[in-house]
Amino acid sequence: MYDIAVIGGGIVGLATALKIKEKNPKLSLVIIEKEHEVAMHQTGHNSGVIHSGLYYKPGSLKATNCINGYKMLVDFAQKENIPFELCGKIVVATRPEQVPILDGLYERGQQNGLTGLKMLDLNGLREYEPHVQGLKGFFVPQTGIINYKVVCEKYAEKVQKLGGKLVLGQRVIEIRQNEKISMIITEQNYYEAKLVINCAGLYSDKVAQFTQKEPIHLRIIPFRGEYFELKPEKQHLVKNLIYPVPDPNFPFLGVHFTRMIGGGVEAGPNAVLAFRREGYEKLDIHFKELWKTLTWPGFQKVAAKYWKTGLGEMYRSFSKAAFTKALQELIPEIQSSDLIPGGAGVRAQACDREGGLLDDFSIIERPHAINVCNAPSPAATSSLSIGQTVAELALKRF
């Protein structure tokens, strides 16, 4: 029997396990992951950006964990010799109605403690990105790039050195609980633990339901983000990272340009409803999962509210010309022929019954379980801080 079982071998689960073992090495711990490698889903499909904490409501879990996690991640990468670069980014308003939102974002960054923000006119923007077009923007020095799969592999290595166990290729199908112990049943085996920590990402709501009798109040809605890459001969158009002003009503940042730590430049992502939770291709469909999404009362309210935005994102998904047009708002020189298909990721977006797309992290505690039910971007940047937060909740029980 283990003291703690962590379900999920993505970056949040691994960071949580690492923080628990660092704080109390005597506790026995197992990480149970359904894939044959760590970081196979959200973590392994993201664009590798180290976020600064610019966008998040001051004082929110997102803001505090991102800012703390940013420092912890940079320190960790330096100590463990993981390649990263703090290259900074620019945020650009391309239309007059975006300027007040940009100004508000600048103020929010200052409220969140970011130093060195620099407001820029078009000439100033072009000192950072010579090919950009815009009315106004600002520079954020704290943004960077890293490979989060490499970070996860290092977390896993350190957890195991501290005596933790990593079990791969075992999907959890049930959790049975009595007054003292949880039995975590996988397709191949079972594991007993005093405490379950659910970091199952795209399936966190399903695993959370295993830990309680009453229905949980949220559902994970999967949104696929698709990327293009710039052809090598056009990568000079982007020096570092270029972001648009985000739609304040929609919890996504809009298509942007990201130079990657391993080389190359990504353009994207859009945000379209995925037809299965791990649906990385346009036509990946899991009818049971899709039906559960479409019949969730909260999703129906979201669809009614954002149908125009959703249709636009879907159109961009199937029309390279429309995707290119969105990118041309930032860099007019970009042509459709400059873009080659890149990867795709699926974001686990929690949605409540009332149609609220949860913007902040959601951690639900139960007598024998801690469920991390919403850990959207910037969860990778924030991983060590989130891990520390969850570890502290766990350690109070021992």
ZISULJO-V291592 format. One record per residue. RES is the residue in one letter. PSI is psi in degrees with one decimal (999 if undefined). OMEGA is omega as a letter, one per 30 degrees, with the letter a starting at -180 (none if undefined). D_CENTER is the distance of its C-alpha to the mean C-alpha in whole Angstrom. Layout:
RES_PSI_OMEGA_D_CENTER + RES_PSI_OMEGA_D_CENTER
This chain:
M_143.6_l_32 + Y_153.8_l_29 + D_-45.3_a_28 + I_135.6_l_24 + A_124.0_l_23 + V_124.0_l_19 + I_116.5_l_17 + G_120.1_a_14 + G_34.7_l_14 + G_-171.5_a_11 + I_-32.5_a_10 + V_-44.2_l_10 + G_-44.3_a_13 + L_-41.0_l_15 + A_-38.4_l_14 + T_-47.0_l_16 + A_-42.1_a_18 + L_-45.4_a_19 + K_-35.9_l_20 + I_-47.2_a_22 + K_-32.3_l_24 + E_-39.4_a_24 + K_-33.0_l_25 + N_83.9_a_28 + P_-19.5_a_28 + K_-23.4_a_31 + L_132.2_l_29 + S_138.0_a_28 + L_139.3_l_25 + V_139.1_l_24 + I_127.6_a_20 + I_119.4_a_20 + E_133.0_a_18 + K_-24.2_l_19 + E_172.0_a_19 + H_2.1_l_21 + E_161.4_l_18 + V_161.0_l_15 + A_42.3_a_12 + M_-13.2_a_13 + H_-111.0_a_10 + Q_-46.0_a_7 + T_-43.1_a_7 + G_-4.9_a_10 + H_9.3_a_9 + N_176.9_a_7 + S_2.8_l_9 + G_28.3_a_10 + V_134.7_l_10 + I_110.1_a_11 + H_149.1_a_10 + S_-19.5_a_14 + G_15.4_a_13 + L_-42.2_a_15 + Y_-12.1_a_14 + Y_147.5_a_14 + K_125.1_a_17 + P_132.2_l_19 + G_-11.7_l_19 + S_161.7_l_16 + L_-37.6_l_14 + K_-49.6_a_11 + A_-51.2_a_14 + T_-40.9_a_16 + N_-33.9_a_13 + C_-45.4_a_11 + I_-44.3_l_15 + N_-43.4_a_16 + G_-34.6_l_13 + Y_-49.9_a_14 + K_-41.3_a_17 + M_-40.2_a_17 + L_-45.8_a_15 + V_-44.2_l_17 + D_-43.6_a_20 + F_-47.3_a_19 + A_-40.2_l_19 + Q_-45.5_a_22 + K_-37.3_a_24 + E_7.6_l_22 + N_41.5_l_23 + I_125.5_a_20 + P_132.0_l_20 + F_168.7_a_18 + E_127.8_l_19 + L_84.9_a_19 + C_-14.5_a_20 + G_166.8_l_19 + K_163.0_l_18 + I_144.3_l_20 + V_130.0_a_19 + V_128.7_l_22 + A_123.4_a_24 + T_-12.2_a_26 + R_150.5_a_28 + P_-37.1_a_30 + E_-14.5_l_28 + Q_-17.5_a_25 + V_-46.3_l_27 + P_-34.8_l_27 + I_-41.3_l_23 + L_-45.7_l_23 + D_-40.6_l_25 + G_-37.1_l_23 + L_-40.7_l_20 + Y_-46.4_l_22 + E_-40.6_l_24 + R_-40.6_l_21 + G_-42.7_l_20 + Q_-41.3_l_23 + Q_-31.3_l_23 + N_6.6_l_20 + G_12.6_l_22 + L_130.0_l_21 + T_154.6_l_24 + G_7.8_l_25 + L_140.4_a_24 + K_113.9_l_26 + M_140.0_a_27 + L_141.9_l_29 + D_-174.7_a_31 + L_-41.1_l_31 + N_-40.4_l_33 + G_-41.4_l_31 + L_-40.3_a_27 + R_-13.7_l_29 + E_-31.2_l_30 + Y_-43.6_a_26 + E_95.5_a_26 + P_-20.0_a_29 + H_4.1_a_29 + V_154.4_l_26 + Q_136.8_l_28 + G_165.5_l_27 + L_-34.1_a_29 + K_157.4_l_28 + G_-174.5_l_25 + F_159.9_a_24 + F_135.8_l_22 + V_107.6_a_20 + P_-20.8_a_21 + Q_-13.1_a_18 + T_144.4_a_15 + G_-172.9_a_15 + I_147.0_a_14 + I_167.8_l_14 + N_109.0_a_13 + Y_-21.4_l_11 + K_-41.1_l_13 + V_-40.8_l_16 + V_-46.0_a_14 + C_-41.7_l_14 + E_-36.2_l_17 + K_-42.3_l_19 + Y_-48.8_a_17 + A_-42.1_l_19 + E_-43.5_a_22 + K_-37.5_l_22 + V_-44.2_a_22 + Q_-35.2_l_25 + K_-28.9_l_27 + L_6.3_l_27 + G_0.0_l_28 + G_156.0_a_25 + K_139.5_l_25 + L_118.6_l_22 + V_120.6_a_23 + L_157.2_l_22 + G_26.5_l_23 + Q_112.8_a_23 + R_129.8_l_22 + V_127.4_a_22 + I_-13.0_a_24 + E_151.1_l_26 + I_122.8_l_26 + R_137.8_a_30 + Q_140.9_l_30 + N_-163.2_a_34 + E_-27.7_a_34 + K_-26.4_a_33 + I_145.7_l_31 + S_134.7_l_29 + M_115.5_a_29 + I_114.8_a_26 + I_125.4_l_27 + T_178.1_l_26 + E_-20.7_a_28 + Q_-20.0_a_30 + N_-175.5_l_30 + Y_153.6_a_30 + Y_133.7_l_28 + E_138.4_a_30 + A_150.2_l_28 + K_-31.0_a_29 + L_133.6_l_25 + V_131.0_l_22 + I_115.9_a_19 + N_110.3_l_16 + C_48.9_a_13 + A_8.1_l_13 + G_-112.9_a_9 + L_-18.3_l_11 + Y_20.6_a_14 + S_-33.7_l_14 + D_-38.4_a_16 + K_-43.2_l_19 + V_-38.6_l_19 + A_-38.6_l_19 + Q_-30.9_l_22 + F_-24.8_a_24 + T_2.0_l_24 + Q_154.9_a_26 + K_-42.8_a_29 + E_148.6_a_28 + P_139.5_l_25 + I_155.8_a_22 + H_5.2_l_21 + L_165.2_l_18 + R_139.5_l_17 + I_122.3_l_13 + I_120.7_a_14 + P_126.8_l_12 + F_123.2_l_11 + R_135.5_l_12 + G_122.3_a_11 + E_141.5_a_14 + Y_149.4_l_15 + F_161.7_l_19 + E_149.1_l_20 + L_138.4_l_23 + K_147.8_a_26 + P_-38.9_a_27 + E_-8.6_l_30 + K_3.5_a_28 + Q_-16.8_l_25 + H_-15.1_a_27 + L_-18.8_a_26 + V_120.9_l_23 + K_-44.8_a_24 + N_-102.4_a_20 + L_132.8_a_17 + I_120.9_a_18 + Y_146.1_l_17 + P_173.8_l_18 + V_125.0_a_19 + P_155.4_l_16 + D_118.1_a_18 + P_-15.6_a_18 + N_-3.3_a_18 + F_130.4_a_15 + P_39.6_l_12 + F_156.8_a_11 + L_-2.8_a_12 + G_161.9_a_14 + V_136.6_a_15 + H_174.2_a_16 + F_132.7_a_17 + T_117.8_l_15 + R_137.7_a_18 + M_150.6_a_16 + I_-29.3_l_17 + G_5.9_a_19 + G_154.0_a_21 + G_168.4_a_21 + V_127.2_l_19 + E_148.1_l_16 + A_125.3_a_17 + G_-163.3_f_14 + P_162.2_l_12 + N_-171.4_l_14 + A_100.4_a_13 + V_152.0_l_15 + L_126.6_l_16 + A_142.6_a_16 + F_1.6_l_19 + R_161.5_a_17 + R_-28.9_l_14 + E_45.4_a_14 + G_91.6_a_16 + Y_-13.6_l_15 + E_152.8_a_19 + K_-38.9_a_20 + L_17.4_l_23 + D_115.9_a_21 + I_133.0_l_22 + H_104.7_a_22 + F_-37.6_a_25 + K_-44.6_l_25 + E_-41.5_l_21 + L_-42.4_l_21 + W_-41.7_l_24 + K_-35.0_l_22 + T_-50.7_a_20 + L_-27.2_a_23 + T_-1.4_l_25 + W_123.1_a_22 + P_-37.2_l_24 + G_-42.2_l_21 + F_-39.6_l_20 + Q_-37.0_l_23 + K_-38.4_l_23 + V_-44.8_a_20 + A_-39.3_l_22 + A_-34.7_a_25 + K_-39.3_a_23 + Y_21.3_a_21 + W_-34.6_l_23 + K_-46.8_l_24 + T_-44.4_a_21 + G_-42.2_l_20 + L_-39.9_l_23 + G_-42.8_l_22 + E_-41.0_l_19 + M_-40.6_l_21 + Y_-42.8_l_23 + R_-31.8_l_21 + S_-38.4_a_20 + F_-7.9_a_24 + S_108.0_l_25 + K_-33.4_l_25 + A_-41.8_l_27 + A_-38.7_l_25 + F_-45.0_l_22 + T_-41.7_a_24 + K_-39.8_l_26 + A_-39.7_l_22 + L_-32.6_a_22 + Q_-20.2_l_25 + E_-32.7_a_25 + L_-43.5_l_24 + I_96.2_a_26 + P_-25.4_a_29 + E_-18.6_a_30 + I_132.0_l_27 + Q_156.7_l_29 + S_-37.9_a_28 + S_-13.0_l_29 + D_-9.7_a_27 + L_131.2_l_24 + I_145.9_a_24 + P_133.9_l_21 + G_-151.4_a_18 + G_-171.0_l_15 + A_151.7_l_13 + G_162.4_l_10 + V_125.7_a_9 + R_132.2_l_7 + A_102.2_a_8 + Q_114.0_l_9 + A_139.7_a_12 + C_128.5_l_15 + D_176.0_a_19 + R_-26.2_a_22 + E_0.8_l_23 + G_14.6_l_20 + G_124.2_l_18 + L_109.3_a_14 + L_121.9_a_13 + D_-26.3_a_12 + D_167.1_l_12 + F_145.8_l_11 + S_119.2_l_13 + I_118.5_a_15 + I_120.5_a_19 + E_139.2_l_21 + R_166.4_a_24 + P_-38.9_a_27 + H_15.2_a_26 + A_150.7_l_23 + I_118.6_a_19 + N_115.8_l_17 + V_97.0_a_13 + C_-12.6_l_13 + N_110.2_l_10 + A_67.4_a_7 + P_178.9_l_4 + S_131.0_g_3 + P_51.9_a_5 + A_-34.6_a_5 + A_-48.2_l_6 + T_-40.2_a_8 + S_1.9_a_9 + S_-45.2_a_10 + L_-32.1_l_14 + S_-43.9_l_14 + I_-44.6_l_12 + G_-40.8_l_14 + Q_-42.3_l_17 + T_-48.2_a_17 + V_-38.6_l_17 + A_-41.9_l_20 + E_-39.6_l_22 + L_-40.0_a_22 + A_-44.3_a_23 + L_-23.6_l_25 + K_-21.6_a_27 + R_-2.5_a_28 + F_999_none_30
